[in-house]
Amino acid sequence: MMLLDSFGRFHSYLRISVTERCNLRCVYCMPPEGVALSPKSHLLTFEEIERLARLFVRQGVRKIRLTGGEPLVRKNVVELVEKLAAIEGVDTLAMTTNGILLSRFLPALKKAGINHLNISLDTLNREKFHKIALRDDFDQTIKGIYAAIEAGLSPVKVNCVVMKGVNEDELNDFVAWTEHLPIEVRFIEYMPFSGNQWNKGGFVSFQAQLTQIQKKFPLIQAANEANETARLFQVPGFKGQVGFITSMSEAFCSTCNRLRITADGNLKVCLFGHHEVNLRDLMRSGGSDEDLEMAISEAVLRKKAAHAGMLNLVDLENRPMILIGG
């Protein structure tokens, strides 16, 4: 059984949020007042995550990404990595992290089976980092990025959410960073979620970003993998690459192959969709593997052709990114 939706899209990529907690308070991600965390008993256990992962892999998933919150704050997360890496059929086991704890965990993560890393960093300025993240952890994040490079994880992807009046003046600094480092800097359009105070005035489109960078750097388009979320470019002669994730201005819904499981066990077939399917309760009420596979398949079949569009998304209710798993 393959995870095909009614528009012929085959879903081979599963993102699993392992925790709602985070050690940063990024203004574009979390509401100022924070979020109401679920009771511990509501979160999926490692055994439940492994069970679901096996079912998704049985239905054709080949890439799994662990997200959060911040996945490295989940106790014994390395044990979960080992469990998932042992599942036959998983070609890529990735993690998205803010990098603060990465240098401490990296040797164990790599040994356990992590082979791809995305590290969030929205500024190369220490003071500005504090304003965005409300924490003084800039040095730890930079240390984590360099540790990942030295560990041979290539490319190391650096995720940067671009916001007007906040960090759009640093685009060229990030591009310059790719000259000598084998990293892929990915500029992400600022997206609306309930409580993150999104406003159109803070939005910087892909085209505006590209125009600004091309005034200084001669970007040429690079080869993209199938279903890649980022449009990849490279400055001739530079070691690294630059990507643009255009979820708002130029949606890539037609090639979307991603599914998400929240930390409390709900399946989301679209990042911007409010509809969720509770797999946790189905498991805990004695649901069989066949019951779970049926619930998953039916949810995928209900996936819409595209999200509601940039202007409409602003007015829709959707859980904050910290609960969705990126």
C-alpha positions in Angstrom: 0.0 0.0 0.0 1.5 3.3 -1.1 0.6 6.7 0.4 -0.9 8.2 -2.7 -3.4 11.1 -2.5 -6.2 11.8 -4.9 -3.9 14.1 -7.0 -1.3 11.4 -7.6 1.3 12.7 -5.1 3.3 9.9 -3.4 4.3 10.6 0.1 7.7 9.3 1.0 8.8 11.9 3.7 7.6 11.8 7.3 8.4 14.5 9.8 8.0 13.5 13.5 7.9 16.1 16.3 9.3 14.4 19.4 8.7 17.2 21.8 6.7 20.4 22.2 9.5 22.0 24.3 12.2 24.3 23.0 15.1 26.1 24.7 14.6 29.2 22.5 11.6 31.6 22.2 11.9 32.7 18.6 9.4 35.5 17.9 8.3 34.1 14.5 7.7 30.6 16.0 6.2 30.9 19.4 3.5 33.3 20.7 5.0 35.9 23.2 3.1 34.3 26.1 4.5 30.9 25.2 2.4 27.8 24.5 0.4 25.5 26.7 2.4 22.3 26.7 0.6 19.0 26.6 0.8 16.7 29.7 3.6 14.2 29.4 1.1 11.4 29.2 -0.3 12.9 26.0 3.0 12.7 24.1 3.9 9.7 22.1 6.3 7.3 23.7 9.4 6.1 21.8 7.7 2.7 21.3 4.6 4.5 19.8 6.8 6.6 17.5 8.7 3.5 16.4 5.5 1.7 15.7 4.1 4.5 13.6 7.4 4.9 11.7 7.4 1.3 10.8 3.9 1.5 9.4 4.7 4.6 7.4 7.9 2.9 6.0 5.8 -0.1 5.1 3.7 2.2 3.0 6.6 3.8 1.2 8.2 6.4 3.4 11.9 6.5 2.9 12.9 9.7 4.7 12.2 10.5 8.4 13.0 13.8 10.0 12.9 14.4 13.8 11.8 17.8 14.8 10.2 19.6 17.8 10.2 22.0 19.5 13.8 21.2 19.9 14.3 17.5 19.6 17.5 17.4 21.6 15.7 18.5 24.8 13.7 15.2 24.7 15.3 12.9 27.2 17.1 9.9 25.7 16.4 11.0 22.2 19.5 9.1 20.9 17.7 5.9 21.9 14.9 6.8 19.6 17.3 7.6 16.8 18.8 4.1 17.2 15.3 2.5 17.0 14.4 4.4 13.8 17.7 3.8 12.1 17.2 0.1 12.6 14.0 0.1 10.5 14.6 -1.5 7.1 13.7 0.9 4.3 14.7 4.1 6.0 17.2 5.7 3.6 17.5 9.1 5.3 17.2 9.8 9.0 17.4 13.5 9.6 17.0 16.0 12.4 16.1 19.7 12.5 17.7 21.5 15.5 18.6 24.9 16.7 22.1 23.6 17.3 22.5 24.8 20.9 23.0 21.2 22.3 24.3 19.8 19.0 28.1 19.7 19.7 27.4 17.7 22.9 25.1 15.2 21.2 26.6 15.0 17.7 29.0 12.0 18.1 26.2 9.9 19.6 23.6 11.0 17.1 25.9 10.2 14.2 26.8 6.8 15.6 23.1 6.1 16.2 22.2 6.8 12.6 21.5 10.5 11.9 22.9 11.3 8.4 21.3 14.7 7.7 21.0 17.8 9.8 19.2 21.1 9.4 20.2 23.8 11.9 18.2 26.9 12.5 20.0 30.3 12.5 18.3 33.5 11.6 21.2 35.9 12.1 25.0 36.1 12.1 24.8 38.9 14.7 25.0 38.0 18.4 22.9 40.9 19.6 20.3 40.3 17.0 20.2 36.6 17.8 19.1 37.5 21.3 16.4 39.8 20.0 15.0 37.1 17.8 15.4 34.0 20.0 15.2 35.8 23.4 18.2 33.7 24.5 22.0 34.3 24.5 22.9 31.0 22.7 24.5 32.4 19.6 27.9 30.9 20.2 26.5 27.4 21.0 24.6 27.4 17.7 27.6 28.5 15.7 29.7 25.8 17.5 27.1 23.2 16.6 27.2 24.2 12.9 30.9 23.8 12.7 30.8 20.6 14.6 28.4 19.1 12.1 30.6 20.2 9.2 33.7 18.7 10.9 31.7 15.5 11.5 31.3 15.1 7.7 27.6 15.6 7.5 27.3 17.2 4.0 25.7 19.4 3.2 24.8 20.9 6.5 21.6 22.9 5.9 21.2 26.2 7.7 17.6 27.4 8.0 17.1 31.2 8.1 13.6 32.7 8.3 13.7 36.1 6.6 11.8 39.0 8.1 11.7 42.6 6.9 13.2 45.0 9.4 14.8 42.1 11.3 17.4 40.2 9.2 16.8 40.8 5.5 19.9 43.1 5.6 22.0 39.9 6.3 21.1 37.9 3.2 24.4 38.7 1.5 26.3 37.9 4.7 24.8 34.4 4.7 25.6 33.9 1.0 29.2 35.0 1.6 29.3 32.3 4.3 28.9 29.6 1.6 32.2 30.6 -0.1 34.4 28.4 2.0 31.9 26.2 3.9 30.1 23.1 2.4 26.7 24.4 3.8 23.3 25.0 2.2 21.8 28.2 3.5 18.0 28.0 3.1 16.1 31.3 3.2 12.6 30.6 4.4 9.7 32.9 3.8 8.0 34.2 7.0 4.9 32.1 7.5 1.7 32.8 9.6 0.7 30.6 12.5 -1.8 31.3 15.3 -0.2 33.6 17.8 3.1 34.4 16.1 2.0 38.0 15.2 2.6 37.5 11.5 2.1 40.7 9.5 2.5 41.4 5.8 4.8 44.2 6.5 7.4 41.8 7.8 7.1 39.5 4.8 10.0 39.3 2.3 9.2 37.3 -0.9 11.5 35.0 -2.7 11.8 37.3 -5.6 12.7 40.3 -3.4 15.4 38.1 -1.6 16.7 36.9 -5.0 16.9 40.5 -6.4 18.8 41.8 -3.3 21.4 39.0 -3.5 21.9 39.2 -7.2 23.0 42.8 -6.9 26.2 41.5 -5.2 26.5 37.8 -6.1 26.0 36.1 -9.5 23.7 33.3 -8.5 23.1 30.5 -10.9 20.5 27.8 -10.5 21.7 24.5 -9.2 20.3 21.0 -9.7 17.3 20.2 -7.5 16.3 16.8 -6.3 12.7 15.7 -6.9 10.2 17.0 -4.3 12.9 19.4 -2.9 11.3 22.2 -0.9 14.1 24.7 -1.7 15.0 26.2 -5.0 18.8 25.8 -5.1 21.3 28.3 -6.4 25.1 28.7 -6.2 27.7 31.4 -6.6 30.2 30.1 -9.1 33.3 28.8 -7.3 31.7 28.7 -3.9 31.7 25.5 -1.9 28.2 25.8 -0.6 24.7 26.6 -2.0 21.8 28.8 -1.3 18.2 27.7 -1.3 14.9 29.6 -1.1 11.8 28.0 0.5 8.8 29.8 -1.1 5.9 28.4 0.8 4.0 31.7 0.8 4.7 33.5 -2.5 5.2 30.6 -4.9 3.8 27.5 -3.2 5.1 24.0 -4.2 2.0 22.1 -3.2 1.8 20.2 -6.5 5.0 18.2 -5.6 4.5 18.0 -1.9 5.5 14.5 -0.5 5.6 15.4 3.2 3.5 14.2 6.1 3.8 15.3 9.8 3.1 13.7 13.1 2.8 16.1 16.1 4.4 15.3 19.4 1.0 14.5 20.8 0.3 12.0 18.1 -1.8 13.7 15.5 -1.2 13.3 11.8 -1.1 16.4 9.6 -1.1 16.0 5.9 -0.5 19.7 5.3 1.6 22.1 7.3 -1.0 24.8 6.8 -4.0 22.5 7.4 -5.9 22.6 10.6 -7.4 19.1 10.2 -5.6 16.5 12.3 -6.0 12.7 12.7 -5.4 11.4 16.2 -3.2 8.3 15.8 -2.2 8.2 19.5 -5.7 7.5 20.8 -6.3 4.9 18.1 -3.2 3.1 19.2 -4.0 3.4 22.9 -7.5 2.1 22.4 -6.2 -1.1 20.9 -6.2 -0.2 17.2 -4.4 -2.8 15.1 -1.7 -1.9 12.5 -4.3 -2.4 9.8 -6.6 0.2 11.6 -3.8 2.6 11.8 -2.8 2.1 8.1 -6.4 2.7 7.1 -6.6 5.9 9.1 -3.4 7.1 7.6 -4.4 6.3 4.0 -7.8 7.9 4.4 -6.2 11.1 5.8 -3.8 11.2 2.8 -6.6 10.8 0.4 -8.3 13.8 1.9 -5.3 16.0 1.3 -6.2 19.1 -0.7 -4.5 20.1 -4.0 -3.0 23.1 -2.4 -3.1 25.2 0.8 -5.4 28.3 1.0 -2.9 30.8 -0.4 -0.8 33.5 1.3 -3.4 36.1 2.1 -6.0 33.5 3.2 -3.6 31.7 5.5 -3.2 34.7 7.7 -6.9 34.4 8.7 -6.9 30.7 9.4 -6.4 29.0 12.7 -3.3 26.7 12.7 -1.2 25.4 15.6 2.1 27.3 16.2 5.1 25.9 14.4 6.6 24.7 17.7 3.9 22.1 17.9 4.0 21.1 14.3 7.5 19.8 13.6 8.7 22.0 10.9 
